[in-house]
C-alpha cells in the first residue's frame, strides 16, 4: 500500500473511561437556433451552453458513497451511559451528537467509537464544552471495523444521528468540532484558533491517511481531495483556515 506523505505530527487522543453502558438499538435535450435570417430572432433563440460534467460537490459525494458506502441515516436518543450499535452497512459514516444542558459538568460525558473487538478507537472521540459535535469514523483503513458509539455515564440527555459520509458538509474557511468533505487541490494551510486551544486535523482518502496535530497558528499541507477531514478542538473557540 502506498502511503501519502505525512506532513503533520501524529495526534494524541485523550481517552476517558466509560462505564455502566446499556445498549440502545438503532432504528435500523435537444434544441436548435432559429433559422430565420432576422438577426434579432436568431439572437433571442440561442440557448446557453449545457454541460453534463458533475460539480465538485457531486463528485466528492459520489466518491464518498463508492468508497465508504451509503445507508439511511438514523437517530438514537438516551440519557447517561449507552451504546448505539452500528448496523453492518454503517461501519463507516459520521455521527452528530447533541447534548442536553450542562453535560460538561461531568467529565465522563463524551462519546467514543468502539471497535468490533471492543477496543476504543482514537478516531471517533467527541467531548468538548459545546452543544453539538460531529465525527467521521471508519474512514481510516488501518482501523478495525467500528461496532458501536459508546456514551459516558455523565452525558445527561443526548441524541445521536448517524449518517453516511456523503452527507458531510464541504470544508469551510471557519468552523468548529466537526467533520467535512474536501474536494480541493494540494495546498498549504494554517488553522488558527482565537485562543491557545489545540486544533487537531486529520485527512483521509480511503486508502491512506495523514495524521496531524496543529497548535494555534500552526501550518501544514492539505493533500488533493476527494477526502474526509476531521477537525477537533480542545476549547469552544472556532477555528479559521487560511492559505499559508
Backbone as CSV, one residue per row, in Angstrom:
resi,resn,N_x,N_y,N_z,CA_x,CA_y,CA_z,C_x,C_y,C_z
1,UNK,0.852,-1.209,0.000,0.000,0.000,0.000,0.880,1.249,0.000
2,UNK,0.620,2.118,-0.924,1.387,3.347,-0.982,0.837,4.351,-0.004
3,UNK,1.631,4.913,0.860,1.193,5.838,1.902,1.486,7.263,1.491
4,UNK,0.517,8.112,1.667,0.696,9.521,1.357,1.695,10.131,2.315
5,UNK,2.382,11.172,1.893,3.337,11.824,2.799,2.641,12.344,4.023
6,UNK,3.283,12.276,5.128,2.724,12.791,6.382,3.425,14.089,6.703
7,UNK,2.657,15.160,6.712,3.244,16.466,6.963,2.951,16.978,8.348
8,UNK,2.187,16.230,9.106,1.868,16.674,10.452,2.311,15.615,11.466
9,UNK,2.505,16.010,12.685,2.836,15.060,13.753,1.593,14.318,14.147
10,UNK,1.697,13.064,14.555,0.544,12.208,14.909,-0.209,12.749,16.104
11,UNK,-1.582,12.828,15.962,-2.406,13.351,17.062,-2.481,12.350,18.194
12,UNK,-2.409,12.872,19.424,-2.565,12.021,20.612,-3.959,12.189,21.118
13,UNK,-4.747,11.096,21.172,-6.150,11.195,21.580,-6.286,10.917,23.060
14,UNK,-6.982,11.851,23.767,-7.191,11.679,25.209,-8.374,10.772,25.411
15,UNK,-8.192,9.727,26.216,-9.248,8.761,26.461,-9.848,8.975,27.845
16,UNK,-11.176,8.845,27.948,-11.851,8.947,29.236,-12.580,7.645,29.483
17,UNK,-12.425,7.065,30.646,-13.030,5.768,30.939,-14.530,5.901,30.969
18,UNK,-15.201,4.976,30.285,-16.649,4.975,30.260,-17.117,3.669,30.907
19,UNK,-18.202,3.728,31.665,-18.620,2.533,32.376,-20.127,2.464,32.448
20,UNK,-20.639,1.292,32.846,-22.058,1.107,33.113,-22.924,1.325,31.919
21,UNK,-22.536,0.805,30.706,-23.265,1.112,29.478,-24.438,0.177,29.276
22,UNK,-25.476,0.711,28.670,-26.612,-0.083,28.306,-26.786,0.018,26.803
23,UNK,-27.398,-0.949,26.185,-27.478,-0.996,24.723,-28.735,-0.325,24.221
24,UNK,-28.571,0.549,23.214,-29.698,1.175,22.533,-29.669,0.691,21.088
25,UNK,-30.738,0.044,20.604,-30.773,-0.459,19.244,-31.102,0.666,18.253
26,UNK,-30.359,0.787,17.138,-30.670,1.798,16.142,-31.915,1.447,15.347
27,UNK,-32.637,2.389,14.901,-33.794,2.153,14.039,-33.283,1.743,12.630
28,UNK,-33.014,0.522,13.187,-32.323,0.291,11.904,-33.118,0.667,10.508
29,UNK,-31.656,16.474,-24.215,-32.351,17.777,-24.563,-31.851,18.283,-25.866
30,UNK,-32.664,18.404,-26.682,-32.062,18.842,-27.956,-32.775,20.101,-28.411
31,UNK,-32.026,21.192,-28.665,-32.637,22.438,-29.131,-31.766,23.014,-30.223
32,UNK,-32.373,23.799,-31.098,-31.625,24.412,-32.199,-32.008,25.873,-32.310
33,UNK,-31.099,26.678,-32.878,-31.347,28.107,-33.046,-32.309,28.324,-34.193
34,UNK,-33.001,29.414,-34.198,-33.937,29.744,-35.255,-33.204,29.907,-36.570
35,UNK,-33.840,29.414,-37.626,-33.230,29.535,-38.949,-33.582,30.854,-39.602
36,UNK,-34.323,31.687,-38.951,-34.733,32.971,-39.524,-33.530,33.843,-39.791
37,UNK,-33.514,34.521,-40.940,-32.406,35.420,-41.256,-32.418,36.683,-40.403
38,UNK,-33.541,36.901,-39.689,-33.643,38.086,-38.851,-32.649,37.969,-37.702
39,UNK,-31.643,38.812,-37.581,-30.633,38.685,-36.538,-31.201,38.804,-35.135
40,UNK,-32.308,39.550,-34.958,-32.906,39.686,-33.641,-33.489,38.363,-33.197
41,UNK,-34.235,37.686,-34.093,-34.823,36.407,-33.763,-33.740,35.360,-33.494
42,UNK,-32.676,35.367,-34.285,-31.605,34.390,-34.086,-30.971,34.549,-32.715
43,UNK,-30.778,35.778,-32.306,-30.153,36.024,-31.016,-31.052,35.577,-29.881
44,UNK,-32.335,35.828,-29.989,-33.267,35.514,-28.915,-33.435,34.020,-28.727
45,UNK,-33.214,33.222,-29.810,-33.457,31.792,-29.715,-32.218,31.002,-29.322
46,UNK,-31.102,31.675,-29.111,-29.873,30.968,-28.747,-29.974,30.434,-27.320
47,UNK,-29.571,29.178,-27.116,-29.603,28.560,-25.795,-28.233,28.619,-25.145
48,UNK,-28.176,28.705,-23.817,-26.877,28.676,-23.149,-26.230,27.305,-23.298
49,UNK,-24.938,27.267,-23.207,-24.205,26.013,-23.334,-24.535,25.109,-22.154
50,UNK,-24.881,23.850,-22.426,-25.220,22.896,-21.390,-24.040,21.950,-21.162
51,UNK,-23.889,21.453,-19.957,-22.825,20.505,-19.653,-23.331,19.444,-18.702
52,UNK,-22.848,18.213,-18.880,-23.219,17.111,-18.007,-22.127,16.821,-16.985
53,UNK,-21.078,17.632,-16.946,-19.997,17.412,-16.010,-20.481,17.681,-14.580
54,UNK,-20.189,16.777,-13.661,-20.649,16.978,-12.282,-19.886,18.096,-11.589
55,UNK,-20.536,18.714,-10.626,-19.853,19.718,-9.824,-18.900,19.014,-8.879
56,UNK,-17.980,19.770,-8.269,-17.050,19.168,-7.321,-17.806,18.553,-6.149
57,UNK,-18.917,19.170,-5.732,-19.728,18.638,-4.644,-20.313,17.277,-5.028
58,UNK,-20.893,17.186,-6.233,-21.459,15.927,-6.683,-20.380,14.863,-6.821
59,UNK,-19.212,15.267,-7.299,-18.108,14.338,-7.482,-17.650,13.746,-6.161
60,UNK,-17.435,14.605,-5.160,-16.925,14.104,-3.885,-17.991,13.290,-3.154
61,UNK,-19.277,13.613,-3.329,-20.330,12.812,-2.722,-20.402,11.423,-3.355
62,UNK,-20.271,11.366,-4.688,-20.266,10.072,-5.366,-19.066,9.242,-4.924
63,UNK,-17.927,9.898,-4.787,-16.724,9.202,-4.304,-16.954,8.655,-2.894
64,UNK,-17.564,9.442,-2.034,-17.802,9.019,-0.658,-18.725,7.798,-0.602
65,UNK,-19.790,7.804,-1.386,-20.704,6.667,-1.396,-20.011,5.408,-1.915
66,UNK,-19.183,5.558,-2.942,-18.489,4.401,-3.507,-17.413,3.880,-2.557
67,UNK,-16.732,4.787,-1.867,-15.614,4.406,-1.009,-16.065,3.890,0.349
68,UNK,-17.039,4.569,0.952,-17.425,4.259,2.327,-18.822,3.661,2.453
69,UNK,-19.588,3.682,1.380,-20.919,3.093,1.415,-22.002,4.097,1.769
70,UNK,-23.227,3.755,1.412,-24.383,4.611,1.685,-25.400,3.826,2.494
71,UNK,-26.121,4.526,3.355,-27.162,3.914,4.163,-28.144,5.002,4.583
72,UNK,-29.266,4.590,5.123,-30.259,5.558,5.585,-29.891,6.046,6.979
73,UNK,-29.790,7.360,7.131,-29.427,7.947,8.423,-30.468,7.563,9.481
74,UNK,-30.013,7.441,10.729,-30.930,7.124,11.821,-30.503,7.874,13.075
75,UNK,-31.412,8.030,13.998,-31.186,8.784,15.236,-31.556,7.936,16.440
76,UNK,-30.719,7.995,17.469,-30.960,7.303,18.737,-30.771,8.312,19.861
77,UNK,-31.655,8.324,20.839,-31.567,9.231,21.975,-31.464,8.442,23.267
78,UNK,-30.902,9.085,24.290,-30.781,8.409,25.568,-30.395,9.369,26.673
79,UNK,-30.085,8.810,27.839,-29.640,9.598,28.982,-28.563,8.812,29.705
80,UNK,-27.434,9.447,29.940,-26.350,8.759,30.607,-25.704,7.718,29.720
81,UNK,-25.184,6.669,30.352,-24.440,5.646,29.634,-25.317,4.909,28.628
82,UNK,-24.753,4.610,27.474,-25.481,3.858,26.460,-24.594,3.532,25.279
83,UNK,-24.923,2.462,24.565,-24.228,2.056,23.350,-25.185,2.160,22.171
84,UNK,-24.769,2.857,21.131,-25.525,2.915,19.885,-24.872,1.924,18.933
85,UNK,-25.543,0.810,18.659,-24.978,-0.212,17.800,-25.017,0.226,16.342
86,UNK,-23.930,-0.045,15.624,-23.823,0.345,14.216,-24.157,-0.848,13.329
87,UNK,-25.180,-0.746,12.488,-25.520,-1.858,11.596,-24.397,-2.122,10.596
88,UNK,-24.477,-3.255,9.912,-23.412,-3.673,9.006,-23.149,-2.668,7.887
89,UNK,-24.192,-1.973,7.433,-23.975,-1.032,6.331,-23.536,0.348,6.822
90,UNK,-23.333,0.505,8.132,-22.926,1.801,8.685,-21.617,1.690,9.456
91,UNK,-20.714,0.825,8.990,-19.411,0.686,9.638,-18.503,1.874,9.337
92,UNK,-18.818,2.620,8.301,-18.154,3.896,8.010,-19.237,4.948,7.882
93,UNK,-19.022,6.103,8.489,-20.010,7.172,8.440,-19.570,8.303,9.336
94,UNK,-20.519,9.100,9.767,-20.218,10.118,10.778,-21.412,10.236,11.706
95,UNK,-21.125,10.561,12.952,-22.214,10.758,13.893,-22.177,12.186,14.412
96,UNK,-23.354,12.708,14.635,-23.521,14.036,15.209,-24.213,13.863,16.552
97,UNK,-23.552,14.314,17.617,-24.123,14.177,18.949,-24.556,15.538,19.461
98,UNK,-25.744,15.586,20.019,-26.270,16.786,20.659,-26.469,16.475,22.130
99,UNK,-25.954,17.338,22.990,-26.053,17.128,24.426,-27.078,18.061,25.047
100,UNK,-27.625,17.614,26.151,-28.505,18.468,26.928,-27.683,19.495,27.700
101,UNK,-28.344,20.381,28.434,-27.641,21.422,29.188,-26.686,20.833,30.227
102,UNK,-25.568,21.512,30.392,-24.609,21.205,31.460,-23.971,19.826,31.356
103,UNK,-23.912,19.271,30.144,-23.297,17.953,30.022,-21.826,17.978,30.416
104,UNK,-21.185,19.137,30.283,-19.762,19.248,30.576,-19.479,19.254,32.078
105,UNK,-20.510,19.364,32.902,-20.301,19.373,34.348,-19.736,18.047,34.850
106,UNK,-19.977,16.978,34.124,-19.444,15.672,34.496,-18.393,15.287,33.463
107,UNK,-17.160,15.015,33.910,-16.083,14.769,32.963,-16.283,13.513,32.120
108,UNK,-17.097,12.575,32.596,-17.347,11.375,31.796,-18.611,11.579,30.957
109,UNK,-18.560,12.572,30.088,-19.764,12.953,29.354,-19.620,12.766,27.858
110,UNK,-18.514,12.203,27.391,-18.261,12.139,25.958,-18.827,10.908,25.280
111,UNK,-18.565,10.833,23.972,-18.945,9.688,23.150,-17.696,9.175,22.441
112,UNK,-17.648,7.879,22.184,-16.448,7.250,21.654,-16.817,6.098,20.729
113,UNK,-16.133,6.005,19.591,-16.315,4.853,18.714,-15.621,3.640,19.330
114,UNK,-16.346,2.535,19.418,-15.814,1.286,19.921,-15.728,0.292,18.765
115,UNK,-14.567,-0.325,18.600,-14.391,-1.284,17.521,-15.131,-2.580,17.776
116,UNK,-15.230,-3.408,16.741,-15.893,-4.698,16.900,-15.151,-5.591,17.890
117,UNK,-13.861,-5.288,18.127,-13.091,-6.042,19.103,-13.231,-5.463,20.506
118,UNK,-14.144,-4.510,20.668,-14.468,-3.884,21.954,-13.343,-2.988,22.481
119,UNK,-12.505,-2.474,21.603,-11.472,-1.516,21.997,-11.865,-0.122,21.534
120,UNK,-11.482,0.882,22.320,-11.789,2.261,21.964,-10.891,2.717,20.822
121,UNK,-11.475,3.415,19.849,-10.703,3.898,18.719,-10.391,5.382,18.898
122,UNK,-9.110,5.761,18.727,-8.754,7.184,18.852,-9.554,8.069,17.908
123,UNK,-9.797,7.580,16.698,-10.621,8.329,15.762,-12.082,8.071,16.102
124,UNK,-12.784,9.112,16.535,-14.190,8.926,16.871,-14.559,9.436,18.238
125,UNK,-13.668,10.202,18.874,-13.927,10.733,20.211,-14.563,12.110,20.123
126,UNK,-15.648,12.334,20.818,-16.307,13.635,20.831,-16.638,14.018,22.262
127,UNK,-15.944,15.029,22.774,-16.246,15.554,24.100,-15.590,16.920,24.227
128,UNK,-16.374,17.941,24.276,-15.849,19.292,24.460,-16.986,20.153,24.989
129,UNK,-16.688,21.315,25.558,-17.740,22.119,26.178,-18.597,22.880,25.168
130,UNK,-19.377,22.151,24.408,-20.285,22.761,23.449,-21.561,21.954,23.372
131,UNK,-22.470,22.342,22.521,-23.764,21.669,22.453,-23.794,20.514,21.462
132,UNK,-23.037,20.626,20.365,-23.036,19.581,19.340,-21.630,19.364,18.800
133,UNK,-21.417,18.204,18.234,-20.159,17.885,17.575,-20.427,16.759,16.587
134,UNK,-19.646,16.692,15.518,-19.758,15.585,14.575,-18.376,15.010,14.319
135,UNK,-18.317,13.696,14.160,-17.056,12.986,13.990,-17.214,11.920,12.912
136,UNK,-16.289,11.898,11.945,-16.255,10.824,10.955,-15.540,9.623,11.561
137,UNK,-16.028,8.436,11.260,-15.418,7.211,11.785,-15.370,6.174,10.659
138,UNK,-14.549,5.142,10.856,-14.468,4.079,9.858,-13.869,4.521,8.546
139,UNK,-13.107,5.630,8.549,-12.517,6.149,7.312,-11.020,5.888,7.228
140,UNK,-10.443,5.360,8.295,-9.024,5.016,8.296,-8.893,3.527,7.998
141,UNK,-8.293,3.151,6.873,-8.206,1.726,6.516,-7.370,0.907,7.483
142,UNK,-6.602,1.567,8.343,-5.765,0.853,9.297,-6.514,0.502,10.579
143,UNK,-7.729,1.031,10.746,-8.509,0.774,11.966,-9.412,-0.443,11.799
144,UNK,-9.711,-1.114,12.907,-10.667,-2.212,12.888,-12.067,-1.657,12.616
145,UNK,-12.977,-2.480,12.090,-14.339,-2.008,11.838,-14.989,-1.458,13.099
146,UNK,-15.778,-0.409,12.938,-16.486,0.188,14.066,-17.670,-0.686,14.450
147,UNK,-17.893,-0.806,15.757,-19.002,-1.625,16.226,-20.130,-0.844,16.864
148,UNK,-19.770,0.225,17.596,-20.791,0.988,18.305,-20.254,2.362,18.670
149,UNK,-21.158,3.214,19.130,-20.798,4.508,19.701,-21.152,4.439,21.171
150,UNK,-20.160,4.573,22.027,-20.382,4.451,23.471,-20.457,5.830,24.105
151,UNK,-21.498,6.075,24.871,-21.711,7.363,25.532,-21.448,7.201,27.022
152,UNK,-20.743,8.184,27.602,-20.366,8.112,29.006,-21.518,8.327,29.955
153,UNK,-21.393,7.853,31.196,-22.477,7.935,32.173,-22.804,9.359,32.600
154,UNK,-21.880,10.300,32.397,-22.142,11.670,32.797,-22.691,12.549,31.693
155,UNK,-23.130,11.936,30.597,-23.538,12.716,29.437,-24.878,13.420,29.601
156,UNK,-25.689,12.980,30.545,-27.027,13.559,30.659,-27.856,13.172,29.452
157,UNK,-28.804,14.045,29.074,-29.609,13.784,27.882,-28.759,13.954,26.635
158,UNK,-28.896,13.056,25.678,-28.158,13.144,24.434,-28.967,12.561,23.286
159,UNK,-28.581,12.972,22.075,-29.189,12.442,20.857,-28.087,12.291,19.817
160,UNK,-28.027,11.139,19.179,-27.000,10.858,18.180,-27.653,10.513,16.853
161,UNK,-27.234,11.209,15.805,-27.669,10.889,14.445,-26.479,10.338,13.680
162,UNK,-26.643,9.166,13.093,-25.595,8.521,12.308,-25.949,8.661,10.826
163,UNK,-25.008,9.172,10.036,-25.265,9.488,8.632,-24.126,8.982,7.750
164,UNK,-24.398,8.778,6.444,-23.321,8.370,5.532,-22.337,9.513,5.289
165,UNK,-21.098,9.174,4.962,-20.042,10.158,4.741,-20.432,11.183,3.676
166,UNK,-21.179,10.760,2.662,-21.530,11.672,1.565,-22.391,12.840,2.012
167,UNK,-22.985,12.775,3.208,-23.817,13.877,3.693,-23.023,14.919,4.482
168,UNK,-21.716,14.722,4.621,-20.898,15.722,5.306,-20.887,17.034,4.527
169,UNK,-20.810,18.165,5.212,-20.695,19.446,4.518,-19.291,19.634,3.956
170,UNK,-19.155,20.568,3.033,-17.843,20.896,2.484,-17.011,21.631,3.524
171,UNK,-15.703,21.414,3.490,-14.804,22.075,4.441,-14.876,23.589,4.249
172,UNK,-15.269,24.343,5.288,-15.378,25.799,5.174,-14.065,26.484,5.550
173,UNK,-14.089,27.805,5.548,-12.913,28.562,5.960,-12.880,28.764,7.470
174,UNK,-14.010,28.574,8.113,-14.053,28.628,9.572,-15.104,27.633,10.043
175,UNK,-14.874,27.033,11.210,-15.816,26.037,11.673,-15.559,25.645,13.105
176,UNK,-16.100,24.487,13.492,-15.996,24.039,14.867,-15.561,22.590,14.938
177,UNK,-16.019,21.891,15.966,-15.671,20.496,16.215,-16.532,19.646,15.286
178,UNK,-16.044,19.398,14.072,-16.874,18.748,13.069,-16.044,17.995,12.046
179,UNK,-16.739,17.211,11.217,-16.133,16.505,10.098,-16.632,17.124,8.796
180,UNK,-15.816,17.001,7.740,-16.124,17.668,6.477,-15.633,16.834,5.303
181,UNK,-16.121,17.194,4.098,-15.596,16.663,2.850,-14.706,17.719,2.207
182,UNK,-13.581,17.280,1.638,-12.655,18.201,0.974,-12.431,17.719,-0.452
183,UNK,-12.666,18.598,-1.433,-12.515,18.254,-2.843,-11.474,19.116,-3.531
184,UNK,-10.694,19.864,-2.765,-9.753,20.811,-3.347,-8.431,20.189,-3.757
185,UNK,-7.512,21.054,-4.129,-6.187,20.647,-4.580,-5.194,20.664,-3.425
186,UNK,-3.975,20.185,-3.698,-2.905,20.324,-2.714,-2.761,21.795,-2.352
187,UNK,-2.633,22.076,-1.073,-2.421,23.464,-0.684,-1.887,23.562,0.736
188,UNK,-0.966,24.497,0.959,-0.506,24.764,2.320,-1.595,25.502,3.080
189,UNK,-1.784,25.156,4.343,-2.854,25.753,5.127,-2.372,26.107,6.528
190,UNK,-3.100,27.037,7.142,-2.892,27.397,8.534,-4.245,27.319,9.233
191,UNK,-4.321,26.568,10.322,-5.517,26.528,11.150,-5.227,27.334,12.409
192,UNK,-6.019,28.362,12.635,-5.814,29.235,13.784,-7.034,29.205,14.679
193,UNK,-6.807,29.355,15.989,-7.898,29.480,16.936,-7.798,30.839,17.612
194,UNK,-8.879,31.236,18.272,-8.905,32.565,18.882,-8.252,32.585,20.253
195,UNK,-7.836,31.413,20.737,-7.064,31.383,21.983,-5.988,30.323,21.844
196,UNK,-5.422,29.868,22.921,-4.322,28.916,22.846,-4.790,27.470,22.746
197,UNK,-6.070,27.251,22.499,-6.591,25.899,22.393,-5.973,25.139,21.236
198,UNK,-5.936,23.818,21.369,-5.341,22.975,20.352,-6.356,22.610,19.279
199,UNK,-5.905,22.547,18.044,-6.725,22.100,16.925,-6.085,20.852,16.346
200,UNK,-6.825,19.766,16.262,-6.336,18.530,15.663,-7.042,18.319,14.330
201,UNK,-6.259,18.097,13.278,-6.814,17.932,11.936,-6.318,16.619,11.345
202,UNK,-7.242,15.809,10.836,-6.880,14.554,10.190,-7.581,14.458,8.847
203,UNK,-6.863,13.972,7.831,-7.374,13.876,6.473,-7.287,12.420,6.014
204,UNK,-8.369,11.916,5.400,-8.435,10.516,4.983,-8.982,10.426,3.561
205,UNK,-8.346,9.588,2.735,-8.818,9.419,1.363,-9.342,8.017,1.090
206,UNK,-9.473,7.200,2.141,-9.994,5.855,1.978,-8.930,4.818,1.690
207,UNK,-7.709,5.252,1.401,-6.603,4.346,1.118,-5.496,4.536,2.144
208,UNK,-5.041,5.775,2.271,-4.027,6.139,3.248,-4.584,7.278,4.093
209,UNK,-3.902,7.581,5.165,-4.346,8.701,6.000,-3.171,9.566,6.375
210,UNK,-3.418,10.839,6.526,-2.412,11.746,7.061,-2.887,12.175,8.431
211,UNK,-2.092,11.899,9.441,-2.437,12.284,10.807,-1.722,13.585,11.131
212,UNK,-2.407,14.481,11.760,-1.801,15.760,12.077,-2.281,16.251,13.417
213,UNK,-1.473,17.050,14.046,-1.911,17.768,15.227,-1.381,19.182,15.096
214,UNK,-2.274,20.129,15.160,-1.910,21.517,14.940,-2.199,22.335,16.185
215,UNK,-1.256,23.160,16.581,-1.490,24.118,17.645,-1.869,25.449,17.016
216,UNK,-2.216,26.405,17.834,-2.654,27.700,17.333,-1.668,28.245,16.302
217,UNK,-2.194,28.662,15.162,-1.418,29.261,14.075,-0.355,28.311,13.523
218,UNK,-0.558,26.999,13.626,0.371,26.041,13.049,0.046,25.822,11.574
219,UNK,1.070,25.480,10.801,0.913,25.332,9.361,1.121,23.891,8.946
220,UNK,0.512,23.515,7.842,0.687,22.185,7.292,0.265,22.174,5.840
221,UNK,0.078,20.990,5.274,-0.303,20.856,3.869,-1.499,19.929,3.748
222,UNK,-2.520,20.378,3.034,-3.623,19.514,2.659,-3.259,18.837,1.353
223,UNK,-3.529,17.540,1.263,-3.337,16.838,0.007,-4.623,16.904,-0.810
224,UNK,-4.490,16.703,-2.112,-5.623,16.853,-3.011,-6.759,15.902,-2.635
225,UNK,-7.998,16.399,-2.748,-9.163,15.578,-2.491,-9.462,14.680,-3.682
226,UNK,-10.522,13.879,-3.583,-11.520,13.914,-2.515,-11.019,13.240,-1.234
227,UNK,-11.481,13.764,-0.108,-11.067,13.212,1.169,-12.046,13.615,2.255
228,UNK,-11.880,12.983,3.423,-12.658,13.293,4.617,-11.732,13.973,5.601
229,UNK,-12.200,15.030,6.241,-11.379,15.786,7.184,-12.097,15.856,8.525
230,UNK,-11.429,15.408,9.582,-11.916,15.577,10.946,-11.183,16.751,11.577
231,UNK,-11.917,17.705,12.105,-11.313,18.821,12.835,-11.846,18.768,14.259
232,UNK,-10.939,18.692,15.241,-11.344,18.606,16.638,-10.621,19.664,17.454
233,UNK,-11.289,20.128,18.509,-10.776,21.217,19.336,-10.701,20.799,20.795
234,UNK,-9.885,21.495,21.545,-9.859,21.335,22.995,-10.474,22.547,23.675
235,UNK,-11.203,23.341,22.935,-11.875,24.506,23.506,-13.099,24.794,22.666
236,UNK,-13.904,25.753,23.104,-15.089,26.117,22.342,-14.762,27.111,21.234
237,UNK,-13.517,27.505,21.116,-13.151,28.506,20.119,-13.338,27.969,18.713
238,UNK,-13.857,28.772,17.813,-13.895,28.343,16.413,-12.493,28.391,15.834
239,UNK,-12.280,27.667,14.746,-11.014,27.714,14.039,-11.206,28.424,12.709
240,UNK,-10.125,28.931,12.177,-10.123,29.610,10.888,-9.038,28.998,10.026
241,UNK,-9.378,28.672,8.778,-8.415,28.097,7.841,-8.018,29.140,6.807
242,UNK,-6.738,29.252,6.563,-6.243,30.221,5.578,-5.047,29.648,4.848
243,UNK,-4.707,30.220,3.704,-3.541,29.795,2.938,-2.276,30.185,3.672
244,UNK,-1.305,29.328,3.590,-0.027,29.587,4.256,0.869,30.430,3.361
